[in-house]
Amino acid sequence: MKSNTKLLFTLIASMLLTITSAFSQPEKSTTKTFPLGKLKPTDSQLKVKSGDLAPDFTLPSVSGKKITLSQFRGKKNVVLSFVPAAWTPVCSEQWPGYIMVKDTLDQKDTVLLGITVDNLPTLKAWTQHIGPLWFEVLSDFWPHGAVADKFGVLRPDGLSERALFFIDDKGIIRAIVVMDINKKPDVKVCFRDMDKLSK
């Protein structure tokens, strides 16, 4: 009888401990990204075209540097990759996928710059989460989206388009690709315009 009572108390104590733990521990989120929902595929008007001199800008990077577009003139081609927002599913897959074109960019003497409208602390946390990126990631946070707006890819909701600008070593835009914001782009298709760069 005593052993049955002891067993019963042990079971009750174990159940109470489980219930207490369930209520006292914060639930861990399994979601690592924030879905934006279905958006209008594109929602801006380009302000530049192929053949134009790319608008110059200076932006802070996650690495701590200040990057100016014109610093590459006479030295390197540049590809600008605008993505809508950090911590979103498609963007979190898109930039790590650029490792597929790194060799091509190197062969073409081309620098890749990633740009979002997020602030630096957000970008630092996000890029650490999605894995080390081999290119500079720039913050177009303040004035909010000013660089995206110069190129005509700032949307009314404050996000930027998912877009690529191919700029030659003279600072001239050679190609522009604006993609459906909702879809993960095919990296190889997006970068086929590399041939339009001078090197």
Backbone torsions as a table, in degrees:
resi	resn	phi	psi	omega
1	MET	NA	-44.7	179.6
2	LYS	-62.9	-38.9	-179.3
3	SER	-67.1	-34.8	177.5
4	ASN	-67.5	-40.9	178.4
5	THR	-64.3	-42.0	179.4
6	LYS	-63.1	-41.4	178.8
7	LEU	-64.1	-41.2	179.1
8	LEU	-63.0	-45.2	177.7
9	PHE	-62.0	-38.7	179.1
10	THR	-63.8	-42.8	179.0
11	LEU	-64.7	-43.1	179.7
12	ILE	-64.1	-43.4	179.2
13	ALA	-61.6	-40.8	179.9
14	SER	-64.5	-42.2	178.7
15	MET	-64.5	-43.2	179.1
16	LEU	-62.7	-39.6	178.7
17	LEU	-63.7	-41.7	178.8
18	THR	-63.8	-45.1	-179.7
19	ILE	-64.3	-45.0	179.2
20	THR	-60.2	-43.9	-180.0
21	SER	-62.7	-39.6	-178.3
22	ALA	-62.8	-37.9	-178.9
23	PHE	-83.5	-25.9	-175.7
24	SER	-88.4	-22.9	-178.8
25	GLN	-89.1	129.1	175.7
26	PRO	-66.2	141.4	-179.5
27	GLU	-72.4	128.9	-179.8
28	LYS	-79.0	133.0	178.7
29	SER	-78.4	133.8	176.5
30	THR	-92.0	-9.2	-179.6
31	THR	-86.7	123.3	-179.0
32	LYS	-98.9	-13.3	-178.4
33	THR	-132.3	166.3	-179.0
34	PHE	-113.5	108.1	179.5
35	PRO	-66.1	136.1	180.0
36	LEU	-83.9	-13.1	-173.6
37	GLY	81.5	177.9	-178.2
38	LYS	-75.5	120.9	-180.0
39	LEU	-114.3	161.2	173.0
40	LYS	-56.8	129.0	-174.1
41	PRO	-50.4	-45.8	171.6
42	THR	-137.1	147.6	-175.4
43	ASP	-150.5	49.3	178.0
44	SER	-156.2	172.4	-179.8
45	GLN	-124.3	119.2	179.8
46	LEU	-56.0	141.3	177.1
47	LYS	-108.7	-0.2	178.3
48	VAL	-133.3	165.0	177.7
49	LYS	-143.7	167.4	177.0
50	SER	-58.4	135.6	-177.5
51	GLY	100.6	-17.5	178.0
52	ASP	-78.6	152.7	168.8
53	LEU	-72.5	127.8	-178.7
54	ALA	-64.8	134.3	176.4
55	PRO	-58.0	133.3	-179.8
56	ASP	-79.2	155.5	177.6
57	PHE	-159.7	161.5	170.8
58	THR	-130.7	127.1	-179.6
59	LEU	-133.7	150.2	174.8
60	PRO	-76.7	148.2	179.7
61	SER	-114.4	161.5	177.5
62	VAL	-60.0	-30.4	-179.3
63	SER	-72.9	-9.6	179.6
64	GLY	99.6	-4.0	179.4
65	LYS	-87.6	161.2	167.8
66	LYS	-102.1	125.0	-177.5
67	ILE	-110.1	125.9	177.1
68	THR	-112.1	129.7	-177.3
69	LEU	-57.3	-43.9	-175.2
70	SER	-68.5	-10.9	178.6
71	GLN	-66.4	-15.9	-179.6
72	PHE	-93.8	-6.7	-178.4
73	ARG	-62.7	135.0	-178.0
74	GLY	77.5	1.2	-176.9
75	LYS	-126.0	-50.3	-172.6
76	LYS	-141.1	152.4	163.8
77	ASN	-76.4	159.8	179.6
78	VAL	-135.8	137.8	168.2
79	VAL	-114.8	123.6	175.0
80	LEU	-96.3	127.2	176.6
81	SER	-114.5	104.9	174.5
82	PHE	-88.8	132.2	171.4
83	VAL	-127.0	153.0	-171.9
84	PRO	-61.0	-49.3	-173.1
85	ALA	-166.0	146.7	173.5
86	ALA	-66.4	159.9	175.0
87	TRP	62.4	22.8	174.7
88	THR	-107.6	150.4	-171.1
89	PRO	-58.4	-49.4	-175.1
90	VAL	-67.6	-44.3	-179.9
91	CYS	-63.2	-34.8	-178.5
92	SER	-69.4	-18.9	175.2
93	GLU	-98.3	-31.8	-173.8
94	GLN	-63.0	-55.3	-174.2
95	TRP	-65.9	-42.0	175.5
96	PRO	-60.0	-28.8	179.5
97	GLY	-68.1	-15.3	-178.7
98	TYR	-68.5	-8.7	175.7
99	ILE	-59.8	-24.8	179.6
100	MET	-64.0	-25.8	-176.4
101	VAL	-110.5	7.1	-178.1
102	LYS	-58.1	-46.8	-179.4
103	ASP	-61.4	-40.9	178.7
104	THR	-63.2	-44.2	178.4
105	LEU	-62.5	-42.4	178.8
106	ASP	-62.3	-42.9	-180.0
107	GLN	-64.4	-33.7	179.9
108	LYS	-87.9	6.7	179.8
109	ASP	55.4	51.0	-172.2
110	THR	-123.9	136.2	177.1
111	VAL	-98.4	136.6	174.1
112	LEU	-104.1	131.9	176.3
113	LEU	-123.9	124.5	176.2
114	GLY	-94.7	138.0	-176.8
115	ILE	-134.3	131.4	169.9
116	THR	-135.3	168.0	179.9
117	VAL	-88.7	9.4	-179.3
118	ASP	-81.3	159.1	177.0
119	ASN	-79.0	166.6	-175.0
120	LEU	-62.4	-44.1	178.9
121	PRO	-58.9	-40.6	177.8
122	THR	-63.2	-45.5	-178.9
123	LEU	-64.8	-38.3	179.6
124	LYS	-63.6	-48.2	179.8
125	ALA	-62.1	-42.8	-177.5
126	TRP	-66.9	-46.8	-178.1
127	THR	-67.4	-29.7	173.9
128	GLN	-68.4	-34.4	-179.9
129	HIS	-70.2	-43.1	-175.4
130	ILE	-83.9	-4.5	176.8
131	GLY	110.0	158.8	-178.5
132	PRO	-62.8	129.5	176.5
133	LEU	-100.8	144.4	-174.5
134	TRP	-90.5	-1.1	-179.3
135	PHE	-119.5	162.2	179.1
136	GLU	-70.0	137.3	176.7
137	VAL	-113.7	122.0	-172.0
138	LEU	-110.1	146.6	179.8
139	SER	-102.8	116.9	176.9
140	ASP	-102.2	41.7	-172.0
141	PHE	-77.1	-44.2	-174.8
142	TRP	-141.9	131.8	-8.0
143	PRO	-56.4	137.6	-167.4
144	HIS	-55.5	118.9	175.0
145	GLY	64.7	23.3	-175.6
146	ALA	-61.5	-39.0	-179.8
147	VAL	-73.4	-43.5	175.6
148	ALA	-57.0	-39.3	179.3
149	ASP	-66.3	-39.8	177.7
150	LYS	-57.3	-38.1	-179.2
151	PHE	-86.3	-13.2	179.2
152	GLY	85.8	30.0	179.1
153	VAL	-122.1	19.6	174.5
154	LEU	-89.7	123.3	-179.3
155	ARG	-84.6	158.7	-179.8
156	PRO	-58.9	-25.1	-179.4
157	ASP	-84.7	3.1	177.5
158	GLY	92.6	-8.1	173.3
159	LEU	-82.0	165.2	171.3
160	SER	-104.0	161.9	174.2
161	GLU	-67.3	165.9	169.2
162	ARG	-90.6	102.5	-169.3
163	ALA	-145.9	152.9	175.9
164	LEU	-124.4	136.4	174.1
165	PHE	-121.1	124.0	179.7
166	PHE	-100.0	114.5	-172.5
167	ILE	-120.3	127.8	-177.5
168	ASP	-81.0	178.5	-174.0
169	ASP	-72.3	-2.4	173.0
170	LYS	-97.8	-1.1	179.7
171	GLY	88.6	11.2	-178.0
172	ILE	-93.5	133.6	176.3
173	ILE	-72.3	123.3	-178.8
174	ARG	-103.2	-24.6	178.5
175	ALA	-160.6	151.5	178.3
176	ILE	-133.6	132.7	175.5
177	VAL	-126.9	115.1	174.4
178	VAL	-109.3	123.3	-172.5
179	MET	-107.0	165.8	173.2
180	ASP	-62.6	121.0	-176.6
181	ILE	-61.7	-23.8	-175.0
182	ASN	-83.9	-14.4	-170.5
183	LYS	-116.1	145.1	173.5
184	LYS	-73.1	121.5	-177.0
185	PRO	-74.6	152.8	172.4
186	ASP	-76.7	112.9	-173.1
187	VAL	-58.2	-44.7	-177.0
188	LYS	-65.5	-38.5	178.1
189	VAL	-65.6	-43.9	-178.2
190	CYS	-61.1	-36.6	-174.2
191	PHE	-96.4	13.9	177.7
192	ARG	-69.0	-19.0	178.2
193	ASP	-76.1	2.1	174.9
194	MET	-55.3	-31.0	-178.2
195	ASP	-65.7	-17.4	-179.3
196	LYS	-81.1	-9.4	177.4
197	LEU	-80.2	152.9	-171.2
198	SER	-70.3	-23.3	-176.5
199	LYS	-107.7	NA	NA
